[in-house]
Amino acid sequence: MTPTSNTSTNNRRLPTCLALGTAGLMVFTGCATSSEAATAAETTTESTDVATIATSSSTASETGELDLFDSSVVHTISVDFNQDDYDSMIDTFTATGDKDWISATVTIDGTTYENVGVRLKGNSSLFGLTAETSDNPEDLPWLIRLNEFVDGEDHQDYEDIVIRSNSTETALNEAVAQELLALTGLAAQSPIATAFTVNGGETELRLAVENPDEEWYEDNFDDEDGLLYKADSEGDYSYRGDDPVAYTDVFDQDVGDDDMTPLIDFLDFINNSDDATFAAELGNELDVEAFVTYLAFQDLIGNADDIDGRGNNSYLQYDTTIEQFTVVSWDLNLAFDTANVTGGGAGGAGAGGAGAAGDAVGGAGGGPRGQANVLVDRFMADADFTALYETRTDELGELQR
């Protein structure tokens, strides 16, 4: 994604001047560039023992008063499952790519839930995962779904928790990015630090975030009957005709009554409208102000893995009242130019958490952003839209001053 009239804009980085309470510590990143700030926070927290920082949550856990997404403390999450079930799940994934659910006992800040669904979560973060590299499940990315097997089960109204993958030791780059995203006014996924344990093994410091589900949607959008579509990593924003079946492996609908028609109509418009119609009517189809903010923010934090990155990471929210889409951010583990060390774990299974915030992104492929996205390409090809993007980039850059 390169502005047509100012290619240097993409190279700017959002300076961060904030105090971030994560892992029970106050990490002062100072007035540095985003890469420098994330690296400094990474170094500070990397030397802190997980067991030590987890003690800050013990008292609140015992009294049952700890809010799940209170980011001022380290939360405790332990998962216990049958080893044979786990081995079978890994075999299925390595053979077919399918991510099967298995049953587990999950304890969240002292509260235990039985028969909880857990499965692998991620795409490039799971590259290279094999039976031989799966001996450390505490390092893998997970989706924990409390109501997968038990109807109505939740923890403080939350049904899903995502244990994120990251090629750094602490995932502070994504935690900082999510906090900054929320400051822009766009929908973010609240991050928390967790002391994460699987089957009584090693406890690892892992980042958990909200999963964009019904509860998250209600917290972030006003339209009670709205729809939320997730872009699949193997898909794109192309128009594939008016048959919903053609989009089965391209988009998943995660919120709202099953209805692919608004999405299909939107894809038809952004792909097939002529340039004049696209420029004149895009504001009817898309929240342009939010999209400009989204594009500027992703570039300023150095995240090349967004809507037009190799993972096609995005959601599309549809407001049924005003009949308009909003692009929603998802997956910020490569923020601040963090390298993606693949291999199936938090730092790549067997990679020992290699990589550090500030490393250059490697192996993105397909150009500076990873892959084409028709919405981004057409938007940035229009001089007026590019001017909006450049103005918003300057505005976000001024927030730190």
C-alpha positions as CSV (number, residue, x, y, z in Angstrom):
1,M,0.0,0.0,0.0
2,T,1.9,3.0,-1.3
3,P,0.5,6.5,-1.6
4,T,0.6,7.6,-5.2
5,S,2.0,11.1,-4.4
6,N,4.2,10.5,-1.4
7,T,5.9,7.1,-1.2
8,S,7.9,8.2,1.8
9,T,4.8,8.3,4.0
10,N,4.8,4.5,4.4
11,N,8.2,4.6,6.0
12,R,7.1,6.7,9.0
13,R,6.5,5.1,12.3
14,L,4.2,6.2,15.1
15,P,6.2,7.4,18.1
16,T,4.8,6.2,21.4
17,C,5.0,8.2,24.5
18,L,3.0,6.2,27.1
19,A,3.2,4.2,30.2
20,L,1.9,0.6,29.6
21,G,0.9,-1.6,32.5
22,T,1.5,-5.1,31.3
23,A,2.7,-8.2,33.2
24,G,2.3,-6.3,36.5
25,L,5.0,-3.8,35.5
26,M,5.0,-0.2,34.5
27,V,7.1,-0.2,31.3
28,F,7.9,3.3,30.3
29,T,8.6,3.3,26.6
30,G,9.4,7.0,26.5
31,C,9.3,9.3,23.5
32,A,11.0,6.9,21.0
33,T,10.1,5.5,17.7
34,S,7.6,2.6,17.8
35,S,10.3,0.0,17.0
36,E,12.6,1.5,19.7
37,A,9.8,1.6,22.2
38,A,8.7,-2.0,21.6
39,T,12.3,-3.2,21.8
40,A,12.9,-1.4,25.1
41,A,9.7,-2.8,26.6
42,E,10.6,-6.2,25.3
43,T,14.1,-6.1,26.9
44,T,12.7,-4.9,30.2
45,T,10.0,-7.6,30.5
46,E,12.0,-10.5,29.1
47,S,14.2,-10.6,32.2
48,T,11.3,-10.9,34.5
49,D,10.3,-14.3,35.8
50,V,6.8,-15.4,34.9
51,A,6.1,-16.8,38.4
52,T,7.1,-13.5,40.0
53,I,4.9,-11.3,37.8
54,A,2.0,-13.7,38.1
55,T,1.8,-13.1,41.9
56,S,0.3,-9.7,41.3
57,S,-3.0,-11.4,40.3
58,S,-3.2,-14.0,43.1
59,T,-5.1,-12.0,45.6
60,A,-7.7,-10.8,43.2
61,S,-8.1,-14.3,41.8
62,E,-8.8,-15.8,45.2
63,T,-11.5,-13.3,45.8
64,G,-13.0,-13.7,42.4
65,E,-12.9,-10.0,41.6
66,L,-10.4,-10.0,38.8
67,D,-11.9,-8.7,35.5
68,L,-10.8,-10.9,32.6
69,F,-9.5,-8.1,30.5
70,D,-7.9,-6.1,33.4
71,S,-4.5,-5.4,31.8
72,S,-2.9,-4.2,35.0
73,V,-2.1,-7.7,36.2
74,V,-1.0,-11.0,34.9
75,H,-3.8,-13.5,34.6
76,T,-3.5,-17.2,35.1
77,I,-4.8,-19.6,32.5
78,S,-4.2,-23.4,32.7
79,V,-5.4,-26.0,30.2
80,D,-5.5,-29.7,30.8
81,F,-6.5,-32.2,28.1
82,N,-5.9,-35.9,27.2
83,Q,-2.6,-36.4,25.5
84,D,-4.0,-38.8,23.0
85,D,-6.7,-36.2,22.0
86,Y,-3.9,-33.7,21.5
87,D,-1.7,-36.0,19.4
88,S,-4.7,-36.8,17.2
89,M,-5.5,-33.1,16.8
90,I,-1.9,-32.5,15.7
91,D,-1.9,-35.4,13.3
92,T,-5.1,-34.2,11.7
93,F,-3.7,-30.6,11.3
94,T,-0.4,-31.7,9.8
95,A,-2.2,-34.1,7.4
96,T,-5.1,-31.9,6.3
97,G,-4.8,-28.4,7.8
98,D,-8.1,-28.9,9.7
99,K,-8.2,-27.5,13.2
100,D,-10.2,-30.0,15.3
101,W,-11.7,-29.1,18.7
102,I,-10.7,-31.2,21.7
103,S,-12.2,-31.1,25.2
104,A,-10.2,-29.6,28.0
105,T,-10.4,-28.5,31.6
106,V,-9.6,-24.8,31.7
107,T,-8.9,-22.7,34.8
108,I,-9.1,-18.9,34.4
109,D,-7.9,-16.8,37.3
110,G,-8.9,-19.6,39.8
111,T,-12.3,-20.5,38.2
112,T,-12.4,-23.9,36.6
113,Y,-14.5,-25.0,33.7
114,E,-15.0,-28.6,32.4
115,N,-15.4,-29.8,28.9
116,V,-14.2,-26.6,27.3
117,G,-13.4,-26.6,23.6
118,V,-9.8,-25.8,22.6
119,R,-8.2,-25.8,19.1
120,L,-5.2,-24.4,17.2
121,K,-5.6,-20.8,16.2
122,G,-3.5,-19.2,13.4
123,N,-2.1,-19.6,10.0
124,S,1.5,-18.5,9.3
125,S,2.2,-19.0,13.0
126,L,1.5,-22.7,12.5
127,F,3.8,-23.1,9.5
128,G,6.2,-25.9,10.1
129,L,4.2,-27.5,12.9
130,T,4.7,-31.3,13.0
131,A,4.3,-34.1,15.5
132,E,8.0,-33.7,16.2
133,T,7.8,-29.9,16.9
134,S,4.5,-30.1,18.9
135,D,6.1,-31.2,22.3
136,N,5.5,-27.7,23.8
137,P,1.8,-27.0,23.6
138,E,2.2,-24.0,26.0
139,D,4.0,-22.3,23.1
140,L,1.2,-22.8,20.5
141,P,-1.5,-20.4,19.5
142,W,-4.9,-21.4,20.9
143,L,-8.6,-20.6,20.7
144,I,-10.3,-21.4,23.9
145,R,-14.1,-21.6,23.6
146,L,-16.0,-22.1,26.8
147,N,-19.4,-22.9,25.1
148,E,-18.1,-25.2,22.4
149,F,-19.4,-28.3,24.2
150,V,-21.4,-26.8,27.0
151,D,-24.3,-24.5,25.9
152,G,-24.3,-21.2,27.6
153,E,-20.9,-21.5,29.4
154,D,-18.9,-18.3,29.7
155,H,-16.5,-16.4,31.9
156,Q,-17.8,-13.0,32.8
157,D,-19.9,-13.1,29.6
158,Y,-16.9,-13.9,27.5
159,E,-17.1,-17.2,25.6
160,D,-13.8,-17.0,23.7
161,I,-10.2,-16.2,24.6
162,V,-7.4,-16.2,22.0
163,I,-3.9,-17.1,23.1
164,R,-1.8,-15.3,20.6
165,S,1.4,-16.3,18.8
166,N,4.4,-14.0,18.6
167,S,8.0,-14.4,17.6
168,T,9.1,-12.3,20.6
169,E,9.4,-13.4,24.2
170,T,6.6,-11.2,25.6
171,A,4.4,-10.1,22.7
172,L,4.6,-6.6,24.0
173,N,4.6,-5.3,20.4
174,E,1.1,-6.5,19.9
175,A,-0.1,-5.4,23.3
176,V,1.2,-1.9,22.6
177,A,-0.3,-1.9,19.1
178,Q,-3.7,-2.9,20.4
179,E,-3.6,-0.2,23.1
180,L,-2.7,2.4,20.4
181,L,-5.3,1.1,18.1
182,A,-8.0,1.7,20.7
183,L,-6.7,5.3,21.1
184,T,-7.5,6.0,17.4
185,G,-11.2,5.2,18.1
186,L,-11.2,2.0,16.0
187,A,-12.3,-1.3,17.4
188,A,-9.4,-3.2,19.1
189,Q,-9.1,-6.5,20.8
190,S,-8.2,-5.9,24.4
191,P,-4.9,-7.5,25.4
192,I,-3.9,-9.1,28.6
193,A,-0.7,-10.9,29.8
194,T,-1.2,-14.4,31.0
195,A,0.8,-17.0,32.9
196,F,-0.2,-19.9,30.6
197,T,0.2,-23.6,31.5
198,V,-0.7,-26.7,29.6
199,N,-1.0,-30.1,31.3
200,G,1.0,-29.0,34.3
201,G,4.1,-28.2,32.2
202,E,6.2,-25.1,31.9
203,T,4.4,-21.8,32.6
204,E,4.9,-19.3,29.8
205,L,4.2,-15.6,29.6
206,R,1.6,-15.4,26.7
207,L,-0.6,-12.6,25.4
208,A,-4.3,-13.2,25.2
209,V,-6.8,-11.0,23.4
210,E,-10.5,-10.8,22.9
211,N,-11.9,-12.9,20.0
212,P,-14.2,-10.9,17.8
213,D,-17.4,-12.7,18.7
214,E,-20.9,-11.6,19.7
215,E,-19.8,-10.2,23.1
216,W,-17.0,-8.2,21.5
217,Y,-19.3,-7.0,18.8
218,E,-21.8,-5.6,21.3
219,D,-19.0,-3.8,23.1
220,N,-17.7,-2.1,20.0
221,F,-20.6,-1.4,17.7
222,D,-24.1,0.0,18.2
223,D,-26.0,-1.9,15.5
224,E,-27.7,-4.8,17.4
225,D,-28.5,-6.6,14.1
226,G,-25.1,-6.0,12.5
227,L,-23.0,-8.6,10.7
228,L,-19.3,-9.5,11.0
229,Y,-17.3,-11.3,8.4
230,K,-13.8,-12.6,8.8
231,A,-11.5,-12.8,5.8
232,D,-9.8,-16.2,5.5
233,S,-6.1,-16.3,5.0
234,E,-6.3,-18.1,1.7
235,G,-8.9,-15.8,0.3
236,D,-9.0,-12.2,-1.0
237,Y,-11.5,-9.4,-1.7
238,S,-12.4,-10.6,-5.3
239,Y,-15.9,-10.8,-6.6
240,R,-16.8,-14.5,-7.2
241,G,-20.4,-14.1,-8.4
242,D,-23.7,-14.0,-6.5
243,D,-23.7,-17.5,-5.1
244,P,-22.8,-17.6,-1.4
245,V,-21.2,-21.0,-1.8
246,A,-18.5,-19.4,-3.9
247,Y,-17.3,-17.6,-0.7
248,T,-17.2,-20.6,1.6
249,D,-13.4,-20.6,1.8
250,V,-13.0,-16.9,1.5
251,F,-15.1,-15.3,4.3
252,D,-16.6,-16.7,7.5
253,Q,-19.6,-15.0,9.1
254,D,-19.0,-14.8,12.8
255,V,-21.8,-12.5,14.1
256,G,-25.4,-12.0,13.0
257,D,-28.0,-13.9,11.1
258,D,-26.5,-15.9,8.2
259,D,-26.6,-13.5,5.3
260,M,-23.8,-13.1,2.7
261,T,-25.7,-10.8,0.4
262,P,-24.4,-7.5,1.9
263,L,-20.8,-8.8,1.6
264,I,-21.3,-10.1,-2.0
265,D,-22.8,-6.7,-3.0
266,F,-19.9,-4.9,-1.5
267,L,-17.3,-7.1,-3.2
268,D,-19.2,-6.5,-6.5
269,F,-19.0,-2.8,-6.0
270,I,-15.3,-2.5,-5.1
271,N,-14.3,-4.9,-8.0
272,N,-16.7,-3.9,-10.8
273,S,-17.6,-0.3,-10.4
274,D,-15.9,2.2,-12.8
275,D,-13.4,4.6,-11.3
276,A,-15.9,7.6,-11.3
277,T,-18.6,5.5,-9.5
278,F,-16.1,4.1,-7.1
279,A,-14.9,7.5,-6.1
280,A,-18.4,9.0,-5.9
281,E,-20.2,6.2,-4.1
282,L,-17.6,4.5,-1.9
283,G,-18.7,6.6,1.0
284,N,-22.1,5.0,0.8
285,E,-20.7,1.5,0.9
286,L,-17.8,2.0,3.4
287,D,-16.9,4.1,6.4
288,V,-14.2,6.0,4.6
289,E,-13.0,8.0,7.6
290,A,-12.5,4.8,9.6
291,F,-10.8,3.2,6.6
292,V,-8.4,6.1,6.3
293,T,-7.5,5.8,10.0
294,Y,-7.1,2.1,9.6
295,L,-4.6,2.4,6.7
296,A,-2.6,5.2,8.3
297,F,-2.4,3.4,11.6
298,Q,-1.2,0.1,10.1
299,D,1.5,1.8,8.2
300,L,2.6,4.0,11.2
301,I,3.0,0.9,13.4
302,G,5.0,-0.9,10.7
303,N,2.5,-3.8,10.3
304,A,2.8,-5.3,6.9
305,D,0.4,-8.1,7.7
306,D,-2.9,-6.3,7.5
307,I,-5.7,-6.2,5.0
308,D,-3.2,-6.5,2.1
309,G,-0.6,-8.6,3.8
310,R,0.1,-12.2,3.2
311,G,-2.5,-13.3,5.9
312,N,-5.4,-11.2,4.5
313,N,-5.9,-10.2,8.2
314,S,-9.2,-8.3,8.5
315,Y,-12.8,-8.4,9.4
316,L,-15.6,-6.6,7.7
317,Q,-18.4,-5.2,9.9
318,Y,-21.7,-4.4,8.3
319,D,-24.1,-1.9,10.0
320,T,-27.6,-3.0,8.9
321,T,-29.1,0.4,9.9
322,I,-27.0,2.6,7.7
323,E,-26.0,-0.2,5.3
324,Q,-22.3,0.5,5.4
325,F,-19.2,-1.5,6.0
326,T,-16.2,-0.9,8.3
327,V,-12.8,-2.6,7.9
328,V,-11.8,-4.0,11.3
329,S,-8.2,-4.7,12.4
330,W,-7.1,-8.2,13.3
331,D,-3.8,-9.8,14.1
332,L,-1.1,-7.3,15.2
333,N,1.7,-9.7,16.1
334,L,4.0,-8.3,13.4
335,A,3.5,-4.7,14.5
336,F,6.6,-2.6,14.9
337,D,8.4,-4.4,12.0
338,T,8.6,-7.6,14.0
339,A,9.9,-10.7,12.2
340,N,7.6,-13.6,11.8
341,V,9.6,-16.7,12.9
342,T,7.5,-19.5,11.6
343,G,7.4,-23.0,13.0
344,G,4.2,-23.4,15.0
345,G,4.5,-21.6,18.3
346,A,4.6,-18.4,20.2
347,G,8.1,-18.0,18.9
348,G,7.9,-20.8,16.4
349,A,7.8,-24.3,17.8
350,G,11.3,-25.2,18.7
351,A,12.5,-21.8,17.8
352,G,13.0,-20.8,21.4
353,G,11.2,-17.5,20.9
354,A,13.6,-16.2,18.4
355,G,13.1,-12.8,17.0
356,A,12.7,-9.4,18.6
357,A,10.6,-6.4,18.2
358,G,12.3,-4.1,15.7
359,D,13.5,-6.9,13.4
360,A,12.6,-6.5,9.7
361,V,9.7,-8.5,8.4
362,G,11.1,-11.4,6.4
363,G,9.5,-13.5,3.7
364,A,6.4,-11.4,3.2
365,G,6.4,-12.1,-0.6
366,G,4.3,-10.6,-3.3
367,G,5.4,-7.0,-2.9
368,P,5.9,-4.5,-0.1
369,R,2.6,-5.4,1.6
370,G,2.5,-9.1,0.8
371,Q,-0.4,-9.4,-1.6
372,A,-2.8,-7.2,-3.5
373,N,-6.1,-6.1,-2.1
374,V,-8.5,-4.5,-4.6
375,L,-10.1,-2.2,-2.0
376,V,-6.7,-0.8,-0.9
377,D,-5.3,-0.6,-4.5
378,R,-8.3,1.3,-5.9
379,F,-8.5,3.5,-2.8
380,M,-4.9,4.6,-3.0
381,A,-5.1,5.1,-6.8
382,D,-7.6,7.9,-6.3
383,A,-5.9,11.3,-5.6
384,D,-8.6,12.5,-3.3
385,F,-8.6,9.4,-1.2
386,T,-4.8,9.4,-1.1
387,A,-4.9,13.0,0.2
388,L,-7.2,11.9,3.0
389,Y,-4.8,9.1,3.9
390,E,-1.8,11.5,4.0
391,T,-3.7,14.0,6.2
392,R,-4.8,11.3,8.6
393,T,-1.2,9.9,8.7
394,D,0.0,13.4,9.7
395,E,-2.7,13.7,12.3
396,L,-1.9,10.4,14.0
397,G,1.8,11.3,13.9
398,E,1.0,14.5,15.8
399,L,-0.7,12.7,18.6
400,Q,2.5,11.9,20.4
401,R,3.8,15.5,20.3
